[in-house]
Amino acid sequence: MLTKPQTGEYAENFTTYINQVPDGDLLAFLESQVKKLREEWGGVSEAQANYRYAEGKWSVKEVLGHMADTERIMSYRMLRIARGDTTPLAGFDEELFARHAGVDRLSLEELLRGFEIVREATLVLARQLDDAAWARMGTAAGGPASARAFAYILAGHAQHHARILNERYSQA
């Protein structure tokens, strides 16, 4: 069973995400996040999915699109590092990605399904990694990173945005 990464296995800015992941079976937690997101947001109307809690903030759809894009990027980083690639991996501009994602033309169902699919791909990859792969180190967005750290960052990032959706958007 994976344990939380130690300081030095990830850049300090990822601490918030890693701290949101409970102790226990990480892969089971990753699976549960998808189910919970579907349960909480699957029945939301398209009008509610376009809701923004404040001017300049992302809509529910944009948050979901961001979650899927970030999952893709972090999973890719996890793969590269797990395979022993020490090439420094670039960061990304989440605002730029959100601006060009075109989520407004997608249904809420398409966005939820998209996140489910990318998370399933992450889980397939995670199940293939052995202890040596999880421990491998690389560099991402200018900081140190282990493959294991990215699994926890993925979980914590999704947890962070699920909490925001529930706190700031669920009343819509």
Biotite code that builds the C-alpha atoms (Angstrom):
import biotite.structure as struc

atoms = struc.array([
    struc.Atom([0.000, 0.000, 0.000], chain_id="A", res_id=1, res_name="MET", atom_name="CA", element="C"),
    struc.Atom([1.273, 3.455, -0.875], chain_id="A", res_id=2, res_name="LEU", atom_name="CA", element="C"),
    struc.Atom([2.070, 5.886, 1.894], chain_id="A", res_id=3, res_name="THR", atom_name="CA", element="C"),
    struc.Atom([2.085, 9.646, 1.655], chain_id="A", res_id=4, res_name="LYS", atom_name="CA", element="C"),
    struc.Atom([5.177, 11.129, 0.078], chain_id="A", res_id=5, res_name="PRO", atom_name="CA", element="C"),
    struc.Atom([7.731, 12.770, 2.319], chain_id="A", res_id=6, res_name="GLN", atom_name="CA", element="C"),
    struc.Atom([8.909, 16.360, 2.185], chain_id="A", res_id=7, res_name="THR", atom_name="CA", element="C"),
    struc.Atom([11.460, 16.544, -0.608], chain_id="A", res_id=8, res_name="GLY", atom_name="CA", element="C"),
    struc.Atom([9.408, 14.315, -2.908], chain_id="A", res_id=9, res_name="GLU", atom_name="CA", element="C"),
    struc.Atom([7.318, 17.244, -4.103], chain_id="A", res_id=10, res_name="TYR", atom_name="CA", element="C"),
    struc.Atom([7.402, 21.002, -4.458], chain_id="A", res_id=11, res_name="ALA", atom_name="CA", element="C"),
    struc.Atom([6.100, 22.888, -1.440], chain_id="A", res_id=12, res_name="GLU", atom_name="CA", element="C"),
    struc.Atom([3.143, 24.330, -3.378], chain_id="A", res_id=13, res_name="ASN", atom_name="CA", element="C"),
    struc.Atom([1.648, 20.806, -3.589], chain_id="A", res_id=14, res_name="PHE", atom_name="CA", element="C"),
    struc.Atom([1.529, 20.377, 0.202], chain_id="A", res_id=15, res_name="THR", atom_name="CA", element="C"),
    struc.Atom([-2.071, 21.603, 0.386], chain_id="A", res_id=16, res_name="THR", atom_name="CA", element="C"),
    struc.Atom([-3.225, 18.901, -2.024], chain_id="A", res_id=17, res_name="TYR", atom_name="CA", element="C"),
    struc.Atom([-1.256, 16.091, -0.411], chain_id="A", res_id=18, res_name="ILE", atom_name="CA", element="C"),
    struc.Atom([-2.569, 17.034, 3.039], chain_id="A", res_id=19, res_name="ASN", atom_name="CA", element="C"),
    struc.Atom([-6.160, 16.614, 1.818], chain_id="A", res_id=20, res_name="GLN", atom_name="CA", element="C"),
    struc.Atom([-5.660, 12.905, 1.096], chain_id="A", res_id=21, res_name="VAL", atom_name="CA", element="C"),
    struc.Atom([-6.648, 10.646, 3.997], chain_id="A", res_id=22, res_name="PRO", atom_name="CA", element="C"),
    struc.Atom([-4.441, 7.812, 5.179], chain_id="A", res_id=23, res_name="ASP", atom_name="CA", element="C"),
    struc.Atom([-5.347, 4.406, 3.813], chain_id="A", res_id=24, res_name="GLY", atom_name="CA", element="C"),
    struc.Atom([-5.750, 2.807, 0.412], chain_id="A", res_id=25, res_name="ASP", atom_name="CA", element="C"),
    struc.Atom([-4.960, 5.555, -2.107], chain_id="A", res_id=26, res_name="LEU", atom_name="CA", element="C"),
    struc.Atom([-6.320, 3.689, -5.131], chain_id="A", res_id=27, res_name="LEU", atom_name="CA", element="C"),
    struc.Atom([-9.635, 3.033, -3.369], chain_id="A", res_id=28, res_name="ALA", atom_name="CA", element="C"),
    struc.Atom([-9.795, 6.722, -2.496], chain_id="A", res_id=29, res_name="PHE", atom_name="CA", element="C"),
    struc.Atom([-9.141, 7.690, -6.126], chain_id="A", res_id=30, res_name="LEU", atom_name="CA", element="C"),
    struc.Atom([-11.987, 5.388, -7.215], chain_id="A", res_id=31, res_name="GLU", atom_name="CA", element="C"),
    struc.Atom([-14.352, 6.783, -4.581], chain_id="A", res_id=32, res_name="SER", atom_name="CA", element="C"),
    struc.Atom([-13.769, 10.346, -5.721], chain_id="A", res_id=33, res_name="GLN", atom_name="CA", element="C"),
    struc.Atom([-15.184, 9.602, -9.169], chain_id="A", res_id=34, res_name="VAL", atom_name="CA", element="C"),
    struc.Atom([-18.290, 7.947, -7.727], chain_id="A", res_id=35, res_name="LYS", atom_name="CA", element="C"),
    struc.Atom([-18.875, 10.786, -5.278], chain_id="A", res_id=36, res_name="LYS", atom_name="CA", element="C"),
    struc.Atom([-18.464, 13.447, -7.972], chain_id="A", res_id=37, res_name="LEU", atom_name="CA", element="C"),
    struc.Atom([-21.006, 11.620, -10.148], chain_id="A", res_id=38, res_name="ARG", atom_name="CA", element="C"),
    struc.Atom([-23.463, 11.280, -7.238], chain_id="A", res_id=39, res_name="GLU", atom_name="CA", element="C"),
    struc.Atom([-23.207, 14.936, -6.263], chain_id="A", res_id=40, res_name="GLU", atom_name="CA", element="C"),
    struc.Atom([-23.144, 16.564, -9.701], chain_id="A", res_id=41, res_name="TRP", atom_name="CA", element="C"),
    struc.Atom([-24.699, 14.063, -12.119], chain_id="A", res_id=42, res_name="GLY", atom_name="CA", element="C"),
    struc.Atom([-28.218, 15.391, -11.613], chain_id="A", res_id=43, res_name="GLY", atom_name="CA", element="C"),
    struc.Atom([-27.386, 19.070, -12.002], chain_id="A", res_id=44, res_name="VAL", atom_name="CA", element="C"),
    struc.Atom([-29.123, 20.983, -14.796], chain_id="A", res_id=45, res_name="SER", atom_name="CA", element="C"),
    struc.Atom([-27.178, 22.617, -17.599], chain_id="A", res_id=46, res_name="GLU", atom_name="CA", element="C"),
    struc.Atom([-28.141, 26.048, -16.223], chain_id="A", res_id=47, res_name="ALA", atom_name="CA", element="C"),
    struc.Atom([-26.719, 25.079, -12.834], chain_id="A", res_id=48, res_name="GLN", atom_name="CA", element="C"),
    struc.Atom([-23.595, 23.701, -14.519], chain_id="A", res_id=49, res_name="ALA", atom_name="CA", element="C"),
    struc.Atom([-22.970, 27.153, -16.026], chain_id="A", res_id=50, res_name="ASN", atom_name="CA", element="C"),
    struc.Atom([-23.270, 28.850, -12.610], chain_id="A", res_id=51, res_name="TYR", atom_name="CA", element="C"),
    struc.Atom([-20.428, 31.034, -11.353], chain_id="A", res_id=52, res_name="ARG", atom_name="CA", element="C"),
    struc.Atom([-20.467, 32.014, -7.692], chain_id="A", res_id=53, res_name="TYR", atom_name="CA", element="C"),
    struc.Atom([-18.756, 35.341, -8.477], chain_id="A", res_id=54, res_name="ALA", atom_name="CA", element="C"),
    struc.Atom([-17.748, 37.382, -11.491], chain_id="A", res_id=55, res_name="GLU", atom_name="CA", element="C"),
    struc.Atom([-14.494, 36.127, -12.972], chain_id="A", res_id=56, res_name="GLY", atom_name="CA", element="C"),
    struc.Atom([-14.774, 32.720, -11.292], chain_id="A", res_id=57, res_name="LYS", atom_name="CA", element="C"),
    struc.Atom([-15.043, 29.472, -13.192], chain_id="A", res_id=58, res_name="TRP", atom_name="CA", element="C"),
    struc.Atom([-18.392, 27.833, -13.869], chain_id="A", res_id=59, res_name="SER", atom_name="CA", element="C"),
    struc.Atom([-19.113, 24.324, -12.588], chain_id="A", res_id=60, res_name="VAL", atom_name="CA", element="C"),
    struc.Atom([-18.314, 23.097, -16.111], chain_id="A", res_id=61, res_name="LYS", atom_name="CA", element="C"),
    struc.Atom([-14.992, 24.926, -16.119], chain_id="A", res_id=62, res_name="GLU", atom_name="CA", element="C"),
    struc.Atom([-14.068, 23.448, -12.739], chain_id="A", res_id=63, res_name="VAL", atom_name="CA", element="C"),
    struc.Atom([-14.816, 19.951, -14.051], chain_id="A", res_id=64, res_name="LEU", atom_name="CA", element="C"),
    struc.Atom([-12.842, 20.635, -17.228], chain_id="A", res_id=65, res_name="GLY", atom_name="CA", element="C"),
    struc.Atom([-9.943, 21.901, -15.132], chain_id="A", res_id=66, res_name="HIS", atom_name="CA", element="C"),
    struc.Atom([-10.058, 18.783, -12.978], chain_id="A", res_id=67, res_name="MET", atom_name="CA", element="C"),
    struc.Atom([-9.829, 16.552, -16.059], chain_id="A", res_id=68, res_name="ALA", atom_name="CA", element="C"),
    struc.Atom([-7.050, 18.605, -17.672], chain_id="A", res_id=69, res_name="ASP", atom_name="CA", element="C"),
    struc.Atom([-5.027, 18.608, -14.464], chain_id="A", res_id=70, res_name="THR", atom_name="CA", element="C"),
    struc.Atom([-5.546, 14.854, -14.108], chain_id="A", res_id=71, res_name="GLU", atom_name="CA", element="C"),
    struc.Atom([-4.141, 14.383, -17.614], chain_id="A", res_id=72, res_name="ARG", atom_name="CA", element="C"),
    struc.Atom([-1.085, 16.511, -16.924], chain_id="A", res_id=73, res_name="ILE", atom_name="CA", element="C"),
    struc.Atom([-0.320, 15.087, -13.488], chain_id="A", res_id=74, res_name="MET", atom_name="CA", element="C"),
    struc.Atom([-0.839, 11.516, -14.676], chain_id="A", res_id=75, res_name="SER", atom_name="CA", element="C"),
    struc.Atom([1.525, 12.176, -17.575], chain_id="A", res_id=76, res_name="TYR", atom_name="CA", element="C"),
    struc.Atom([4.099, 13.509, -15.133], chain_id="A", res_id=77, res_name="ARG", atom_name="CA", element="C"),
    struc.Atom([3.607, 10.435, -12.955], chain_id="A", res_id=78, res_name="MET", atom_name="CA", element="C"),
    struc.Atom([4.170, 8.184, -15.988], chain_id="A", res_id=79, res_name="LEU", atom_name="CA", element="C"),
    struc.Atom([7.319, 9.976, -17.139], chain_id="A", res_id=80, res_name="ARG", atom_name="CA", element="C"),
    struc.Atom([8.883, 9.917, -13.690], chain_id="A", res_id=81, res_name="ILE", atom_name="CA", element="C"),
    struc.Atom([7.818, 6.333, -12.952], chain_id="A", res_id=82, res_name="ALA", atom_name="CA", element="C"),
    struc.Atom([9.503, 5.231, -16.175], chain_id="A", res_id=83, res_name="ARG", atom_name="CA", element="C"),
    struc.Atom([12.758, 6.875, -15.119], chain_id="A", res_id=84, res_name="GLY", atom_name="CA", element="C"),
    struc.Atom([12.600, 9.952, -17.334], chain_id="A", res_id=85, res_name="ASP", atom_name="CA", element="C"),
    struc.Atom([14.517, 12.716, -15.572], chain_id="A", res_id=86, res_name="THR", atom_name="CA", element="C"),
    struc.Atom([13.839, 15.360, -18.232], chain_id="A", res_id=87, res_name="THR", atom_name="CA", element="C"),
    struc.Atom([12.534, 18.452, -16.404], chain_id="A", res_id=88, res_name="PRO", atom_name="CA", element="C"),
    struc.Atom([8.795, 18.685, -17.019], chain_id="A", res_id=89, res_name="LEU", atom_name="CA", element="C"),
    struc.Atom([7.246, 22.095, -17.609], chain_id="A", res_id=90, res_name="ALA", atom_name="CA", element="C"),
    struc.Atom([4.459, 23.647, -15.604], chain_id="A", res_id=91, res_name="GLY", atom_name="CA", element="C"),
    struc.Atom([1.197, 24.756, -17.170], chain_id="A", res_id=92, res_name="PHE", atom_name="CA", element="C"),
    struc.Atom([-1.074, 27.791, -17.048], chain_id="A", res_id=93, res_name="ASP", atom_name="CA", element="C"),
    struc.Atom([-4.433, 26.609, -15.718], chain_id="A", res_id=94, res_name="GLU", atom_name="CA", element="C"),
    struc.Atom([-6.151, 29.873, -16.684], chain_id="A", res_id=95, res_name="GLU", atom_name="CA", element="C"),
    struc.Atom([-4.963, 29.529, -20.272], chain_id="A", res_id=96, res_name="LEU", atom_name="CA", element="C"),
    struc.Atom([-6.167, 25.918, -20.381], chain_id="A", res_id=97, res_name="PHE", atom_name="CA", element="C"),
    struc.Atom([-9.571, 26.901, -18.979], chain_id="A", res_id=98, res_name="ALA", atom_name="CA", element="C"),
    struc.Atom([-9.919, 29.765, -21.440], chain_id="A", res_id=99, res_name="ARG", atom_name="CA", element="C"),
    struc.Atom([-9.287, 27.483, -24.427], chain_id="A", res_id=100, res_name="HIS", atom_name="CA", element="C"),
    struc.Atom([-11.015, 24.297, -23.230], chain_id="A", res_id=101, res_name="ALA", atom_name="CA", element="C"),
    struc.Atom([-14.391, 25.120, -24.818], chain_id="A", res_id=102, res_name="GLY", atom_name="CA", element="C"),
    struc.Atom([-16.337, 23.466, -22.015], chain_id="A", res_id=103, res_name="VAL", atom_name="CA", element="C"),
    struc.Atom([-19.378, 25.685, -22.603], chain_id="A", res_id=104, res_name="ASP", atom_name="CA", element="C"),
    struc.Atom([-20.167, 23.699, -25.748], chain_id="A", res_id=105, res_name="ARG", atom_name="CA", element="C"),
    struc.Atom([-20.022, 20.412, -23.805], chain_id="A", res_id=106, res_name="LEU", atom_name="CA", element="C"),
    struc.Atom([-22.771, 18.978, -21.668], chain_id="A", res_id=107, res_name="SER", atom_name="CA", element="C"),
    struc.Atom([-22.267, 18.395, -17.989], chain_id="A", res_id=108, res_name="LEU", atom_name="CA", element="C"),
    struc.Atom([-22.592, 14.673, -18.717], chain_id="A", res_id=109, res_name="GLU", atom_name="CA", element="C"),
    struc.Atom([-19.726, 14.848, -21.234], chain_id="A", res_id=110, res_name="GLU", atom_name="CA", element="C"),
    struc.Atom([-17.519, 16.596, -18.693], chain_id="A", res_id=111, res_name="LEU", atom_name="CA", element="C"),
    struc.Atom([-18.316, 14.140, -15.908], chain_id="A", res_id=112, res_name="LEU", atom_name="CA", element="C"),
    struc.Atom([-17.719, 11.220, -18.254], chain_id="A", res_id=113, res_name="ARG", atom_name="CA", element="C"),
    struc.Atom([-14.473, 12.790, -19.428], chain_id="A", res_id=114, res_name="GLY", atom_name="CA", element="C"),
    struc.Atom([-13.211, 13.009, -15.863], chain_id="A", res_id=115, res_name="PHE", atom_name="CA", element="C"),
    struc.Atom([-14.269, 9.412, -15.202], chain_id="A", res_id=116, res_name="GLU", atom_name="CA", element="C"),
    struc.Atom([-12.360, 8.203, -18.258], chain_id="A", res_id=117, res_name="ILE", atom_name="CA", element="C"),
    struc.Atom([-9.160, 10.084, -17.487], chain_id="A", res_id=118, res_name="VAL", atom_name="CA", element="C"),
    struc.Atom([-9.305, 8.925, -13.851], chain_id="A", res_id=119, res_name="ARG", atom_name="CA", element="C"),
    struc.Atom([-9.755, 5.325, -14.999], chain_id="A", res_id=120, res_name="GLU", atom_name="CA", element="C"),
    struc.Atom([-6.634, 5.712, -17.159], chain_id="A", res_id=121, res_name="ALA", atom_name="CA", element="C"),
    struc.Atom([-4.785, 7.046, -14.121], chain_id="A", res_id=122, res_name="THR", atom_name="CA", element="C"),
    struc.Atom([-5.907, 4.052, -12.077], chain_id="A", res_id=123, res_name="LEU", atom_name="CA", element="C"),
    struc.Atom([-4.817, 1.588, -14.773], chain_id="A", res_id=124, res_name="VAL", atom_name="CA", element="C"),
    struc.Atom([-1.365, 3.198, -14.783], chain_id="A", res_id=125, res_name="LEU", atom_name="CA", element="C"),
    struc.Atom([-1.148, 3.280, -10.987], chain_id="A", res_id=126, res_name="ALA", atom_name="CA", element="C"),
    struc.Atom([-1.990, -0.407, -10.705], chain_id="A", res_id=127, res_name="ARG", atom_name="CA", element="C"),
    struc.Atom([0.929, -1.226, -13.034], chain_id="A", res_id=128, res_name="GLN", atom_name="CA", element="C"),
    struc.Atom([3.595, 0.548, -10.991], chain_id="A", res_id=129, res_name="LEU", atom_name="CA", element="C"),
    struc.Atom([5.864, -1.289, -8.585], chain_id="A", res_id=130, res_name="ASP", atom_name="CA", element="C"),
    struc.Atom([7.646, 0.092, -5.518], chain_id="A", res_id=131, res_name="ASP", atom_name="CA", element="C"),
    struc.Atom([10.710, 1.126, -7.506], chain_id="A", res_id=132, res_name="ALA", atom_name="CA", element="C"),
    struc.Atom([8.594, 3.073, -10.010], chain_id="A", res_id=133, res_name="ALA", atom_name="CA", element="C"),
    struc.Atom([6.680, 4.873, -7.236], chain_id="A", res_id=134, res_name="TRP", atom_name="CA", element="C"),
    struc.Atom([9.945, 5.947, -5.614], chain_id="A", res_id=135, res_name="ALA", atom_name="CA", element="C"),
    struc.Atom([11.596, 7.347, -8.747], chain_id="A", res_id=136, res_name="ARG", atom_name="CA", element="C"),
    struc.Atom([12.320, 11.052, -8.677], chain_id="A", res_id=137, res_name="MET", atom_name="CA", element="C"),
    struc.Atom([12.159, 13.686, -11.365], chain_id="A", res_id=138, res_name="GLY", atom_name="CA", element="C"),
    struc.Atom([11.577, 17.395, -11.770], chain_id="A", res_id=139, res_name="THR", atom_name="CA", element="C"),
    struc.Atom([8.269, 19.015, -12.611], chain_id="A", res_id=140, res_name="ALA", atom_name="CA", element="C"),
    struc.Atom([7.398, 22.699, -12.793], chain_id="A", res_id=141, res_name="ALA", atom_name="CA", element="C"),
    struc.Atom([10.798, 23.548, -11.358], chain_id="A", res_id=142, res_name="GLY", atom_name="CA", element="C"),
    struc.Atom([10.608, 21.334, -8.290], chain_id="A", res_id=143, res_name="GLY", atom_name="CA", element="C"),
    struc.Atom([11.383, 17.805, -7.182], chain_id="A", res_id=144, res_name="PRO", atom_name="CA", element="C"),
    struc.Atom([8.733, 15.165, -7.718], chain_id="A", res_id=145, res_name="ALA", atom_name="CA", element="C"),
    struc.Atom([8.325, 11.451, -7.157], chain_id="A", res_id=146, res_name="SER", atom_name="CA", element="C"),
    struc.Atom([5.858, 9.361, -9.086], chain_id="A", res_id=147, res_name="ALA", atom_name="CA", element="C"),
    struc.Atom([4.180, 8.600, -5.739], chain_id="A", res_id=148, res_name="ARG", atom_name="CA", element="C"),
    struc.Atom([3.784, 12.304, -5.017], chain_id="A", res_id=149, res_name="ALA", atom_name="CA", element="C"),
    struc.Atom([1.848, 12.780, -8.246], chain_id="A", res_id=150, res_name="PHE", atom_name="CA", element="C"),
    struc.Atom([-0.631, 10.072, -7.294], chain_id="A", res_id=151, res_name="ALA", atom_name="CA", element="C"),
    struc.Atom([-1.318, 11.962, -4.066], chain_id="A", res_id=152, res_name="TYR", atom_name="CA", element="C"),
    struc.Atom([-1.354, 15.331, -5.809], chain_id="A", res_id=153, res_name="ILE", atom_name="CA", element="C"),
    struc.Atom([-4.013, 14.002, -8.215], chain_id="A", res_id=154, res_name="LEU", atom_name="CA", element="C"),
    struc.Atom([-6.166, 12.810, -5.326], chain_id="A", res_id=155, res_name="ALA", atom_name="CA", element="C"),
    struc.Atom([-5.697, 16.007, -3.341], chain_id="A", res_id=156, res_name="GLY", atom_name="CA", element="C"),
    struc.Atom([-6.358, 18.242, -6.328], chain_id="A", res_id=157, res_name="HIS", atom_name="CA", element="C"),
    struc.Atom([-9.652, 16.485, -7.044], chain_id="A", res_id=158, res_name="ALA", atom_name="CA", element="C"),
    struc.Atom([-10.549, 16.633, -3.345], chain_id="A", res_id=159, res_name="GLN", atom_name="CA", element="C"),
    struc.Atom([-9.787, 20.363, -3.251], chain_id="A", res_id=160, res_name="HIS", atom_name="CA", element="C"),
    struc.Atom([-12.050, 21.131, -6.197], chain_id="A", res_id=161, res_name="HIS", atom_name="CA", element="C"),
    struc.Atom([-14.829, 18.796, -5.034], chain_id="A", res_id=162, res_name="ALA", atom_name="CA", element="C"),
    struc.Atom([-14.843, 20.703, -1.732], chain_id="A", res_id=163, res_name="ARG", atom_name="CA", element="C"),
    struc.Atom([-15.000, 24.045, -3.564], chain_id="A", res_id=164, res_name="ILE", atom_name="CA", element="C"),
    struc.Atom([-17.850, 22.797, -5.737], chain_id="A", res_id=165, res_name="LEU", atom_name="CA", element="C"),
    struc.Atom([-19.773, 21.747, -2.647], chain_id="A", res_id=166, res_name="ASN", atom_name="CA", element="C"),
    struc.Atom([-19.036, 24.905, -0.659], chain_id="A", res_id=167, res_name="GLU", atom_name="CA", element="C"),
    struc.Atom([-19.470, 27.551, -3.357], chain_id="A", res_id=168, res_name="ARG", atom_name="CA", element="C"),
    struc.Atom([-21.604, 26.042, -6.107], chain_id="A", res_id=169, res_name="TYR", atom_name="CA", element="C"),
    struc.Atom([-24.063, 23.570, -4.605], chain_id="A", res_id=170, res_name="SER", atom_name="CA", element="C"),
    struc.Atom([-26.559, 26.262, -3.609], chain_id="A", res_id=171, res_name="GLN", atom_name="CA", element="C"),
    struc.Atom([-27.059, 27.261, -7.260], chain_id="A", res_id=172, res_name="ALA", atom_name="CA", element="C"),
])
